């Protein structure tokens, strides 16, 4: 049995030899806190090139909600230190980092095969959604707070038309359970694989509560 770096990935029935095709793609991850750092790590371990965008610094509470950063990373810039940690995990994968707040001038930084929005900020999400819609870039939106999370594929609809569905309760107010982060990241990474391989993707908004063990799907109609 093959024992190469990606051999176990390629054994997955739904992926198989197509894993090599995935490794030619690039994904942008916006926001490198809990979900963003978890998704970025999953992608890099799968051999997928990434672009990470975040202007924040690593704070003490980040050590609770991320597996990417260590105590020695405190007060360093997330994007720059995230690049270092991700390259430590897989040196063969291209990782580009941008210490930026996204705006109308630099929004082009997210150009890639797929954008995963982990900003947990609705205003930022709307900017990303507008650009991705214009450029026809697939987008996955993630939002988490407390024990609840939401993941939806935005090539089926636009956030601007779905604001009534989007939870906007802040982690700074409700806290975050680490398990919530990893459930959201896992769903996003699985859907990312489908998008990169041009397979049918989830047409529903997935809402979950990890504490209650509940998962719901809301059918989202394509925006007109």
C-alpha positions in Angstrom: 0.0 0.0 0.0 1.3 3.5 -0.9 2.5 5.5 2.1 3.3 8.8 0.4 2.3 12.2 2.0 -1.1 12.2 0.2 -1.8 8.5 0.0 -4.5 8.4 2.6 -6.2 11.4 1.0 -6.2 9.7 -2.4 -7.7 6.6 -0.8 -10.9 8.5 -0.2 -13.4 7.1 -2.7 -14.9 10.4 -3.7 -11.5 11.9 -4.4 -9.1 9.2 -5.5 -6.6 10.3 -8.3 -8.4 13.6 -8.6 -6.5 14.7 -5.5 -3.6 15.6 -7.8 -5.9 18.0 -9.6 -6.8 19.6 -6.3 -3.2 20.3 -5.6 -3.0 22.6 -8.6 -5.6 25.0 -7.1 -5.4 28.0 -4.9 -7.9 29.0 -2.2 -8.1 32.4 -0.4 -9.0 32.3 3.3 -10.2 35.6 4.7 -9.8 35.8 8.5 -7.3 33.7 10.4 -8.9 33.3 13.7 -10.6 30.0 14.7 -12.4 28.8 11.6 -10.0 30.4 9.2 -6.8 28.9 10.7 -8.5 25.5 10.9 -9.6 25.6 7.3 -6.2 26.9 6.1 -4.4 24.1 7.9 -6.8 21.4 6.4 -6.1 22.8 2.9 -2.4 23.0 3.3 -2.3 19.4 4.7 -4.2 18.4 1.5 -1.6 20.1 -0.7 -3.7 23.0 -1.8 -2.1 26.4 -2.2 -3.6 29.2 -0.2 -3.7 33.0 0.2 -4.5 34.3 3.7 -5.8 37.7 4.4 -5.9 39.2 8.0 -4.6 42.4 9.6 -5.0 41.3 13.2 -2.5 40.3 15.8 -2.5 37.0 17.7 -4.1 37.7 21.1 -4.2 35.5 24.1 -7.8 34.4 23.5 -6.7 33.2 20.0 -4.8 30.4 21.7 -8.1 29.0 22.9 -9.8 29.0 19.5 -7.0 28.0 17.1 -4.7 25.0 16.7 -2.3 26.8 14.4 -0.7 29.3 16.8 1.4 28.7 19.9 2.1 30.8 23.0 5.4 32.1 21.4 3.3 33.6 18.6 1.5 36.1 20.9 1.3 39.6 19.6 2.6 38.7 16.2 0.7 39.4 13.0 -1.7 36.6 12.1 -1.1 36.6 8.4 2.7 36.6 8.7 2.9 34.1 11.5 0.2 32.0 9.9 2.3 31.7 6.7 5.3 30.6 8.8 3.2 27.9 10.6 1.6 26.6 7.5 4.9 26.4 5.7 6.2 24.4 8.7 3.3 22.0 8.1 3.9 21.6 4.4 6.8 23.3 2.7 5.7 22.1 -0.8 2.6 24.2 -0.8 2.6 27.9 -1.9 1.3 30.1 0.9 0.9 33.9 0.3 -0.1 36.1 3.2 -1.5 39.6 3.2 -1.5 41.8 6.3 -4.4 43.8 5.1 -8.0 45.0 5.8 -10.0 44.4 2.6 -11.4 47.5 0.9 -12.4 48.6 -2.5 -8.8 49.2 -3.5 -7.2 45.9 -2.5 -10.1 43.5 -2.8 -8.3 41.9 -5.8 -6.1 40.2 -3.3 -8.7 37.5 -2.9 -8.5 36.4 -6.6 -8.2 32.6 -6.7 -10.1 29.4 -7.5 -12.2 29.7 -4.4 -12.7 32.2 -1.5 -13.6 31.0 2.0 -14.9 33.8 4.1 -14.0 33.3 7.7 -14.1 37.0 8.7 -17.1 36.5 11.0 -17.9 40.1 10.0 -21.0 40.7 7.9 -19.7 44.0 6.5 -16.5 42.3 5.2 -18.6 39.3 3.9 -20.7 41.6 1.8 -17.6 43.2 0.2 -16.2 39.7 -0.6 -19.6 38.5 -1.9 -19.9 41.5 -4.2 -16.4 41.0 -5.7 -16.8 37.2 -6.0 -20.2 37.7 -7.7 -18.7 40.1 -10.2 -15.6 37.9 -10.9 -17.6 34.6 -10.8 -15.4 33.2 -8.1 -17.0 30.5 -5.9 -17.3 31.6 -2.3 -18.0 29.7 0.9 -19.3 31.8 3.9 -18.8 30.6 7.4 -20.1 32.1 10.6 -19.7 30.8 14.2 -20.6 31.9 17.7 -21.1 30.0 20.9 -22.1 26.5 20.0 -23.7 27.4 16.7 -22.4 27.8 13.2 -23.5 28.4 9.6 -21.9 27.4 6.3 -23.2 28.2 2.9 -21.9 28.1 -0.7 -22.4 31.5 -2.2 -22.2 30.5 -5.9 -25.8 29.5 -5.4 -27.0 32.8 -3.8 -25.8 36.2 -2.6 -25.3 37.2 1.0 -26.9 40.5 0.2 -30.2 38.6 -0.4 -29.7 36.4 2.6 -29.1 38.8 5.4 -32.2 37.6 7.2 -30.6 34.1 7.5 -27.2 35.2 8.6 -26.5 35.0 12.3 -24.6 38.1 13.5 -24.0 37.3 17.2 -20.4 38.2 18.0 -17.9 35.8 19.6 -16.9 38.7 21.9 -20.4 38.5 23.3 -21.3 34.8 23.2 -17.9 33.2 23.3 -17.0 30.2 21.2 -16.7 26.4 21.8 -13.6 25.0 20.0 -15.8 22.1 18.7 -18.0 24.7 16.9 -15.0 26.0 15.0 -13.8 22.6 13.8 -17.3 21.4 12.7 -17.6 24.6 10.6 -14.1 24.2 9.2 -14.7 20.6 8.4 -17.9 21.3 6.5 -16.2 24.2 4.6 -13.1 22.1 3.7 -15.3 19.2 2.4 -17.4 21.6 0.2 -14.2 23.3 -1.0 -12.9 19.9 -2.3 -16.2 19.5 -4.3 -15.9 23.0 -5.7 -12.2 22.6 -6.7 -13.0 19.3 -8.4 -16.1 20.8 -10.1 -18.4 18.3 -8.4 -22.0 19.1 -7.3 -22.0 21.1 -4.1 -24.4 21.6 -1.3 -27.3 23.9 -2.3 -28.4 24.4 1.2 -27.3 26.6 4.0 -26.1 24.3 6.7 -26.8 25.5 10.3 -25.7 23.5 13.3 -25.5 23.5 17.0 -22.7 21.3 18.2 -23.9 21.3 21.8 -27.3 19.9 20.9 -25.9 17.8 18.1 -28.4 19.3 15.6 -27.9 20.0 11.9 -30.4 21.8 9.7 -30.4 22.6 6.0 -32.3 25.5 4.4 -32.7 25.4 0.7 -31.2 28.6 -0.8 -32.5 29.6 -4.2 -30.1 31.1 -6.6 -30.1 34.9 -6.7 -31.8 36.6 -9.6 
